[in-house]
Amino acid sequence: MPGTPPGMGRPNQRNGAAMTGTARASQQTDPAARHLREITASGAAELRRAQAMWLLPPLLWIGQAAVVAAVFAALLQDMPALIWLFAMAGFFLLIGLARVALESRATERLAGIARRLVRQMRDDLITREAARAPHDPARPDSAALAVLMAEKLDHLVPHVTRYRPAMVRVMVVPLTILALAFWHSWAVGLVLLVSGPLIPVFQVLVGLAARDASARQMAELGTLNTALLDRLRALVDIRLLGATDRMVAGFHDRAEALRASTMAVLRVAFLSSAVLELFAALGVAMVAVYVGFSLLELINFGYWRTPLTVGEGIFLLLLAPAFFEPMRELAAAWHDKAAALAVADEHRALQARPLRAFPGSGGAVARLAGAATVRTVGLMVDHGTPLRFADITLAPGASLAITGPSGSGKTTLLALLAGLSAPDAGQIEVAGQRLDDATADAWRARLAWVPQGVHFLSGSLRHNLAPGASAAMLADALSRARAGEVVARLPRGLDTRLGELGAGVSGGEARRLMLARAIHAAPDVLIADEPTADLDPETAQDVTEQLLALSARGVTLIVATHDMRLAARMDQRLELAAPGGAL
């Protein structure tokens, strides 16, 4: 078999190295690509072994092609011995079985690695967000976070199982076949050399559009889920305001935007495949034409010393489609890379959010001993705009009203005093001890919290208010919170399931139910965020009297409110300044 002339193939190797260096530089400067590499770093060694196993089957096809070429050449020239034919058939079958076994094993290992990486990312996200303080302003939207964990992270699986292995094959198999083609015929090698690099060039151009389209699709998917959750929360108000038709029209527009972005991704995918198929078909056809005319002795160039033999011609014809096959696989998986980069970019942005950790362990502990005093010194939190709070000294059984315009930090201060968040500066002293990770759980065991945004657990209203409590005790708490009539109107009374957002009751009614739960808990400290909001004046007055009655029994009472009538009844009042101001 003739040798390759000196220097043959070196220019292509330099070009390949340049393209690889460009791609590597692009990935180093692209935050999403860099984060995607960091995601797969934990399984990098196992991933490399699986990719190496995935690389072997197309290389083994070269051996099968040589067997087929030798058999056909022998049949065309002379009838070989049957034992030789059976031996070659057995050799072909053995290589085929090895290819199937290797590809099956590699696919299984790649899928296992991908599932493990996604599972680890979900666990890390859950652990990270579970440790976040409930009132952390950097907390991501719950709907967007749920979509990311439940749906979007799965887009990393095809990247690991399809795109990365296809990229490994593209980097090795075409160069191997190109070297063999040049060894037998410089004309065939030249055809492959010209048609092959055009495909990556078009793939890069198409890939830029594919990434943008995938990013838009991911954004639309998250936006649609967030909008759905917001509308569900406000469904009662939407129906009361007669805005149902507008809501449906809005969802139609958002769904249409999602459809358009999805179709854009599909169009890019089809364009990528069409470009590849065109150049692959032209390349294979040109090789077939050259080999056919050369064997018919109608062409007398393109070889090194001697014309192509029948065996060499068949061998080159079998290698030509295999030269483009890895590129076809890469084209089919190209949108997987775009989708994975879009997910990695969203995950990177989420990881970059500052984490304000939840104080304490969140476990059940004994109550913090000592009188329920509250004292703060130099409190400050920075949520982008610094919020500084005046010092507070509150004796057991005293009451404090925190007032101020929206955004002044009323809810933030309540969360600090309840041990649900930690300040950036200053300190809080409760029951004579510093409120920190060591005391937060024990302090919260003495509290009852009535939030502004009401959420119910999955279960009956009885389960939400006080599991295991007697009917008389629940009736007393409901009566004192002016919530007895609310329960009486429910279809199944205390056995009614309200759902997470309290479907079937208004915002004011839900807040009264939460107040009844707090009253039943018999806390030492009651912290309430807008307890009279959404209530008619008469009911607000009743709730105010009940809060004062708790204070008279020795319960330390801290409320954030816009209700000046409630604030006037408190022992102390803390007026917060507008955002960015000092107290």
Helices and strands as residue ranges (DSSP letters): H 10-29, H 31-40, G 41-43, H 44-77, H 82-130, H 142-150, G 152-155, H 156-158, I 159-163, H 164-184, H 186-233, H 235-240, H 244-295, H 310-332, H 334-352, E 374-382, E 386-388, E 392-394, E 399-403, H 410-417, E 425-430, E 433-434, H 440-444, E 447-450, H 461-465, H 471-480, H 484-489, G 493-495, H 507-520, E 525-529, H 537-552, E 556-560, H 564-568, E 572-575
